[in-house]
Amino acid sequence: MKNFLSSCLYFLEKTLLPYHCMLCLKTSDQRRDLCCQCQANLPTSSYTCLQCGLALPAATPSLRCGQCIQRPPHFDDTIVGFDYQTPINYWLKQFKFHKKGLYARILSEIYAEKLARILENNPENKPQALVPMPLHWRRITQRGFNQAYIITQYLSQKLGIPIIKHSCITRMKYTKPQSSLHLQARRHNMRGAFSVQNMASVEHVAIIDDIITTGNTVNELSQQLKSHGIKRVSVWALARVN
């Protein structure tokens, strides 16, 4: 009920009052608190690895980075919305740790528009279901919400793709925050973290997350999904650390 009332108040506010760009503070020329010019200047990489989403030099002859060629991850492809740079890093921290949902709404809307364009040109790449990166119940209790699930709700509504039931994928292991660990420790930290069940009717899913850093978390979940019959795993994330 609280979320419903909040959405209603936001709708009434934006119906009666003009949108203002939260970067340049001018009246926005589109129906969000971000103008077209500032949106066009948000950090994004022109060339990225098709498998892990890592930024690539423009002259890279391969469509995959060297790491994915030498040691392919368990997921098959990645679409990233933005580079994890200013102001994206600040917005995601405000959303994740200070419950500023406006930032998630705007970034998810822009990202959904990008995904819609990609899927329109390549409809065969549309997943059957979306999988929000699960959090351990203790983490949800501490934070109050799962940021990946909120992003997934926006994408599901805009793209018309259903969300996998909570009961199908759970986070069994209470892990240390990945950002506090070095590379090898991150890999060990995620082993056995997820439990997957009842996925027999789905062949292609997209894991939804806010940020990809080393990719160890999505790789561990992808391995579990594929061991339970999923044939293709895509990764969709708002931002990628390069």
Beta strands, then each sheet from edge to edge (+ up, - down):
strand 1: 77-83
strand 2: 129-132
strand 3: 169-171
strand 4: 194-196
strand 5: 204-212
strand 6: 232-240
sheet 1: 1+ 6+ 5+ 2+
sheet 2: 3+ 4-
end
